[in-house]
């Protein structure tokens, strides 16, 4: 079992119509993605076209990369977190990749970002 929890230092995002890729033999249609980078790991959130099949989440400790696959309509929620929250962390789990996620640290209630 490999678990990696790391601070996200920066991110990259892209939006398009129907970029395509083949992952584990599954042909997916990507409308957008957010790639989060730590010191040596990365976590990619792929946002898929409604007609696209949805692969299972993955984390490969050897390549130091994990991914989840979500509906394109959910992209604004994740983009808001990486743009406006600080600090944020990525969590990757090779045995339970469905737990791959981004999260914030504990924050006081009512705190505003400055």
C-alpha atoms as one frame of an Amber mdcrd trajectory, in Angstrom:
protein
   0.000   0.000   0.000   1.282   3.464  -0.891  -0.246   6.639   0.492   0.966
  10.090  -0.411  -0.313  13.278   1.204   1.415  16.401  -0.119   0.981  20.174
  -0.229  -0.010  21.518  -3.618   2.523  24.134  -4.703   0.977  25.136  -8.021
  -1.536  23.971 -10.596  -2.207  24.030 -14.328  -5.605  23.893 -15.982  -6.992
  23.508 -19.488 -10.455  23.510 -21.045 -11.518  22.250 -24.462 -14.354  20.441
 -26.193 -13.533  16.749 -26.569  -9.865  15.980 -26.164  -9.377  12.245 -26.250
  -7.108   9.786 -24.524  -6.961   6.061 -23.942  -6.415   4.996 -20.360  -6.244
   1.345 -19.344  -7.911   0.468 -22.648 -10.783   2.912 -22.092 -11.217   5.724
 -24.643 -12.213   8.879 -22.730 -13.329  12.328 -23.878 -11.752  15.072 -21.790
 -13.284  18.556 -21.684 -10.928  19.927 -19.048  -8.348  19.072 -16.445  -6.610
  20.487 -13.400  -3.136  19.180 -12.629  -1.881  19.847  -9.095   1.856  19.681
  -8.446   3.702  18.964  -5.239   7.447  18.690  -4.758   7.690  15.453  -6.760
   4.110  14.160  -7.111   1.176  15.273  -9.190  -2.559  14.781  -8.986  -4.744
  15.204 -12.066  -8.477  15.804 -12.045  -9.931  15.008 -15.474 -13.349  16.465
 -16.275 -15.147  14.376 -18.868 -17.718  14.987 -21.583 -21.162  13.573 -20.645
 -20.817  10.895 -23.382 -17.457   9.662 -22.068 -16.991   6.439 -20.138 -15.567
   7.039 -16.667 -12.447   5.077 -15.658 -11.715   4.177 -12.052  -9.400   6.532
 -10.132  -5.711   5.636 -10.184  -2.501   6.217  -8.250   0.807   4.841  -9.502
   3.549   5.309  -6.873   6.279   4.563  -9.454   5.272   7.484 -11.687   4.296
   9.572  -8.634   0.978  10.453 -10.261  -2.674   9.945  -9.424  -5.923  10.863
 -11.138  -9.666  11.003 -10.712 -12.328  11.330 -13.418 -15.298  13.603 -12.919
 -18.184  15.116 -14.889 -17.234  18.376 -16.634 -20.034  20.212 -14.791 -18.073
  19.712 -11.519 -14.932  21.482 -12.758 -15.872  24.937 -11.314 -16.055  23.507
  -7.780 -12.540  22.053  -7.943 -11.136  25.106  -9.715 -12.550  27.325  -6.974
 -10.738  25.278  -4.324  -7.321  25.396  -6.017  -7.698  29.107  -6.814  -9.057
  30.354  -3.510  -8.049  28.054  -0.675  -4.687  28.011   1.014  -3.052  25.756
   1.983  -4.412  22.795   0.028  -3.205  19.212  -0.083  -3.538  16.228  -2.381
  -4.181  12.761  -0.998  -3.315   9.681  -3.097  -3.885   6.050  -2.095  -2.788
   3.086  -4.237  -5.029   0.548  -2.437  -8.098   2.794  -2.364  -7.660   5.230
  -5.269 -11.330   6.141  -4.965 -10.157   8.141  -1.916  -7.835  10.322  -4.059
  -8.779  13.919  -3.306  -7.794  17.492  -2.609  -8.437  19.034   0.785  -7.736
  22.071   2.899  -6.174  22.314   6.320  -8.393  23.055   9.329  -9.775  26.590
   9.147 -11.711  28.656  11.647 -15.414  29.076  10.912 -16.129  32.306   9.027
 -12.541  32.820   7.905 -12.261  34.742   4.684  -9.468  34.283   2.182  -7.330
  37.407   1.718
